[in-house]
Amino acid sequence: MSCDKHNYIPAFPQRLSRTFLNIIFPPRCLICSAYYDFRQVSNGKRTSDSLSDFTIQYFCETCRKDIIRTASPFCTKCGFPFVSREGENHTCSECLLEKRYFRMARSFGVYQGALMEAIHHLKYKKKTSLCRPLSGLARETFFQFWDMSTIDLLVPVPLHVKRLRERGFNQAHLLIRRWAKQEGITLDCLTLSRNRHTKPQTTLSRAERRKNIKGAFSLRHSEKIKGQKILLVDDVYTTGATVNECARVLKKGGAEFVDILTLARAV
């Protein structure tokens, strides 16, 4: 009992100090920019489909409730969430018809509403303050679907050097760099490269996306990924054309398998 008391005493003044500061300087939501009362959402109750408690300090309750987590039933291959909430996980029709070079893909949430806005703010408005909460959601998804011992390498989907210069950062890299180091998981940002500047995938149809991305990636040192169990990371899974092409290149280079982790899944 004394050990429990000892553990909680130092935390109390910290919580009191944080509460006091939030009364004087109320937090501002990183998604909608609204000020909100921290005390109303810091009572220990989880909201928005068990959205992580740590996001309370970054997102207001309205935005938190607007974030929809992917949930069963979903496709066992690409992670696509089915409309019906009944039934078991199973392979979707697209994965049955199209060749997937990855083993499985999983996402934190649905690409709409507040989560979509957050990703847009990060990518297109360079609001890098969103890195910490979004990275935390990516980390949570990793530990929900994978065991650390089953993954050898974390590989972010690379940007072409021209796009990287324009944006100033690779959002896929930002989603994993902090916790990859903390958890001691090897992060490889150099082996997989984007050797051709392509049109933005958002403007293209499904067939055009596949054609646009074909041959856009290559390996610099394939010996680094031979026999490796790779987790490929990106911000959004839309049709899967980009991650599937990356997985094809990695598998051709000798990777044992490639799994996909994305922050959001387009539906």
N, C-alpha and C positions, 0 to 999 in steps of 0.2 A: 504493500500500500504506500509506504514511504517513497518508493521509487516512482510510482505514478504521480504523487504530489510533486516530487522534485522535477519531473519532466514538464509539468503543466505550469508551474510558477513563472518561469522565464517567459512563457508564451503570452501570459495574460497582459503584462504591460505593453507588449508589442501590438496585441489586438486592440487594446484601449487607445493606444497612440494612433493606430491606423484609422479607427473609427472617428476619433477626434479630428484628424486631418481631413477625412472625407466629409465631415460636417462643415468645416471651414472652406475647404476646396473640393466641392463635389466632383466626382469623376465624370469624364466626358466620353461617351461611347465612341469607339474608334471606327464604327461603321456608319452610324447616322449623325454623329457629332452632337447628340443631345446630352445635356447634363442629366444625371439621375441620382437618386438617393441610394447610396451604397447599402444603407442599413436595411432597406426593404427587400434586398435580394441576397443578403449575407446571413440569413438565419439558419443555414445548414441544410435547407431543402433544395433538392435538385429540380431543375426545370428543363423544358425543351428536350424531352426524350432523354433524360439523364445526361444532358450536356455538362461537360466537366465543370466542377465548381470553380476552378481557377479562372475561368473566363468571366466571372462576375466583375473582376477588376478591370476588364477591357470592354465588355459589351453590356449595353443596357438590357433590361428584362424583355423589352419589346423585340429587340433584335435576337436575343437568345431564344425566344419562343419561335422566331421565324426561321431558325436553323433546323432543318429536318435531317436526322441521322438516317443513314441507310439501315434497313432492318430486314430480317427474314420475312417472307421468302425472297431469295434473290438467286441469280444464276451462279452456279458453283464455279463457273469458268471466269466470266467477265465481271461478275458482281452486280449485274443489272438488277435493280429492285423491281419486282413484279407489282402490278397495280393491285391485285387481290392480296389481302392480308391472310388468306387461308392457304393451306398446303405447305409442302416441304420445299426446301431448296432443290433446284434442278437446273439442268443445262438449258439455256434459251435457244430459240430457233436459229439465231444468227451464229452462235458458236457451234451449232451442229452443222451448219452449211459452210462456214468460212474457217479457214485454217488459222489457228491461234498458235503463235510460237512461244507464248508464255504459258506457265502452268496455271496461274490463277491471278485475278485482279480484285482488289478490295479498295473501297473508298470510305472516308469518314461520313460524308453527307451528300445530300442531293444538291445539284448545281442549280440553285434558284434562290430567290429571296435574299436574305441577309448574307448568307454564305457566298453567293455569287457576287454581291456588292463588295464584300470584303476582299475577295480575290481580284476584282477589277480595280479596287483602290490600290492594292499592292502592286499589281502589274502595270497599270496604265497611268496611275497618279503618283506612283513612287512613294506610297505611304508605308514606309518600311517599319513604322511602329507596330504594324499588324503582324510582323514576323513572329514575335514571341507567342501570341495566342494561337495563330494558325500552325506554327511549328508544334505547339503543345497538342493540338488536335491530331496532327499527323503522327506524333509519337504515341498518343493513345490508341490510334488505329493500328499502329504497328504491334503493340503489345496485346491488342485484342485478337489479332489473327495470326501472329507469328511468335515463335519462340526464338530468343536470341541465338540459341545454339544451332538453329537451322539456316541461318543467313551468314554468309562470309563477307559479302560486299554490299554497300549501299551505293547506288549509281544514279545521280540525277540526270534526267533527260537534258542533253546539252543544247545550248542556243548557238546559232551561227555567230561568228565574231562580230558581224555587222549589227545584228540584233542586240548582242550583248553590250556593244558600245552605246547603242541608242538608249537602252533601258538602264544600263549601269549595274545590273545584277541579274543572276539567274534565279528566278523565284523557286524553282525546284530545289536548288542548292540551299536556299535560305530555309526551306521547310525542314531540313534534316541536319544541317551542319552543327547546331548547338547540341542536340541530344545524341547524335552519333558519337561525338567526342565524349560526352558524359557517360554513355553506356559502353564505350570502348569498342564500337563497331567500326570497322574500316570503311572509310568514305573515299571513293575513287571518282574524281572529277576530270580525269585526263585521258583515260584509255578510250572511252567512247566519245567520238567527236562528230560534230555536224559539219560536213565538208561542202554543203551546197545550200545557198540562201534560197529559201522557198517562200511562196506566197503564204499569207496568214491562213491557217486552216479554217478559221471561223467563217470565211467568205465562200467556202467550197462545199459541194455536195459530197456524199459519202464516197462515190466512185472517184471524184476529183481529188479527194483527200488522199486516197490510196496512191493514185498516180503522182500526185504532187510530192509525196514524201518518199516515194520509192528511190532508193539509192542515195538518200540524203545523209546517211550516217556511215561511219567507218571506224575501225579500231586502229589505234596508234601502236599499241604493244599487246597483241592478242595473248601472249604468254601469261600476262597478268590475270587473265580471267579464265584460263583453262582449268576445268574441273571445279570452278567456283559456283557457289549457290548465291545468285544475285537477286537483290531486291531493287528494281528500277522505280524511281520516284518522279512524279510529275504533279502539277497542280490540278489539272482537270482531265478526266477520261470522257471524251465525247463519243466518237465512233470507234476509238481504239486504234486508228490507223498509225498514229505516231508511235505509241508504245509497242505496238505489234511489230513495226519495222525495226525499232531498236532491239526488241527481243530476238528478232530473226538474225540480226547482225551479231548479237552477243552469243546466241546459240551456235551460229556458224563458226564463231571464234573459239568454241570449245567449252562454253559455260555448261555446267551440269544441268541447271534449270534457271529460269528467269520468272520471278513473280513481280506483280505490279502493285504499287501503293500510290493512290492519288488522294488529294484532299477532297475532291468533289467528283460526283458522277452525274453526267448529263442524262436526263430522262426525256 
